[in-house]
Amino acid sequence: MPEPSVDRSFSEPHTLLRCRCGWEGHDDDVQRWDVQHDSDRVVRVCPDCDDPIPEWGTIRPVDAAAHIARGPLEDSLVDAGVLDG
């Protein structure tokens, strides 16, 4: 089973991500973030296995994420009740 990883792409404008489930894609393919109140962070979620993958990046604290949120991050914070929709 491969380990989650992050790789730079010199030919594309996106970051390449790999999950232990075997999924590979770009950072813009990730449409969900897991809001982890107990750890006071938000973590990208694999679009294939639905596991949060801290190796792909976390934002701490949750309140800071709320200040910069847009797109999928904002949607996930709304779904978690952190932001008003």
Helices and strands as residue ranges (DSSP letters): E 5-8, E 15-18, E 24-26, G 27-29, E 33-36, E 41-44, G 54-56, E 58-59, H 62-68, H 71-79
